[in-house]
Amino acid sequence: MNALEALESHGPAWRDWLLDNLTKQCRPHDLLVDMMKGGWLVQQAELALSQGQALLNQPASRTILRPTIGPSNQLHVNGQDIRVMSRLTNPQAVVIAEVLSSEECEELIALAMSKGLNASDVVDNDSGERVLHQGRTSTSTNLTKAENTLVARIEQRLADLTAWPVSHGEGLQVLRYTPGQEYRPHFDWFDPSAKGASLHLQNGGQRVATTVIYLRVAEEGGGTLFPEVGFEACPPQGGAVFFNNLDPYGAEDRLSLHAGSPVTRGTKVVCTYWQRERPFQ
Ligand SMILES: O=C(O)CCC(=O)C(=O)O
C-alpha cells in the first residue's frame, strides 16, 4: 500500500488543503470536521491527517480520554434503566431518558428549595470571581458533594454512566427558570488564555463534560440549545443532555456553545453536573 494513500485519496486539492492547514497549526479536530463536511469518512480523514503530520514531521495527534456514554441504547447503571434518545457527533452530545426517577427529581427539587435559591452567577474571565450576569437570569443553589444519600447516589450514577470517576465531579447545581428567564449561549470550559481562569483550573483542571438533568419541564421553551449546530435538546422529566466540552484531541470545543433557551410558559428546573479532568475538591 502507498504510504500516502489516504492523503492522496481525495485528489491534490484536498491533499494541499490539508498540508497547508497542518502547516498553519490548525486544530486537528476542526480539520476533520471540515473533511467530513466535504464527504470524507471519518476513518479515512484520520488516516490522511496522520499521514500529513508524518510528511511534515509533526507529532501525531492523539485523542484524549473523555467522559463517554457507551454505544448501547439501553443502559443499566446502578439499577437504573436509562434510554438513549438521540446522539450528536459534533459536538459529542447524548440525550437520555430516565436518568432519575420522578421521585428522585421531586426529592432533589425539595432539597434545593429547602436550601433556598439565589440569583445564578457566572465566572468573570478577568477576575475569576463569581459575578451576576444579564445573560444568566435563573435562580439556583449549589449542593455539596455527597451531601446526603440521594445526592451521593445521583453523583455515582452519573459517574458510572459516563465512565468517569466520581472524585472528578463538581457538586450538583440546581437551577430554576420561570417565564422570561434563560442562560444565553456560553461555554462551560474555562478559557485557558483568560486571567481569571487559572484559579478555577488549579482545582481539578478543565471542565471536560456537562450533564444537564431535567427535574421539571417547562410547558413551552426552556430546551438546551446548541446554536452552532442548530440543535435543541428537550428531554422529559428525569431525562438529561450530556455533552463533552473538549474535542477528541483535548482542545476546547467551540461547537459545545450552548444555552438554556428562554422559558415562555411554566417552570423549568434542571440539575447541572460538571466533570473535571482531575479530582475536584
Ligand atoms: O438550562 C440549561 O438548559 C443549560 C444550563 C447550562 O448551560 C449550564 O448550567 O451550564
The ligand as an SDF file (V2000), in Angstrom:
LIG
                    3D

 10  9  0  0  0  0  0  0  0  0999 V2000
  -30.5150   25.2610   31.4560 O   0  0  0  0  0  0  0  0  0  0  0  0
  -29.9660   24.6800   30.5350 C   0  0  0  0  0  0  0  0  0  0  0  0
  -30.6050   24.0500   29.6910 O   0  0  0  0  0  0  0  0  0  0  0  0
  -28.4800   24.7570   30.3700 C   0  0  0  0  0  0  0  0  0  0  0  0
  -27.7460   25.0090   31.6540 C   0  0  0  0  0  0  0  0  0  0  0  0
  -26.3360   25.3600   31.4110 C   0  0  0  0  0  0  0  0  0  0  0  0
  -25.9590   25.6990   30.3200 O   0  0  0  0  0  0  0  0  0  0  0  0
  -25.3440   25.3140   32.4610 C   0  0  0  0  0  0  0  0  0  0  0  0
  -25.7230   25.1650   33.6380 O   0  0  0  0  0  0  0  0  0  0  0  0
  -24.1330   25.4440   32.1210 O   0  0  0  0  0  0  0  0  0  0  0  0
  1  2  2  0
  2  3  1  0
  2  4  1  0
  4  5  1  0
  5  6  1  0
  6  7  2  0
  6  8  1  0
  8  9  2  0
  8 10  1  0
M  END
$$$$
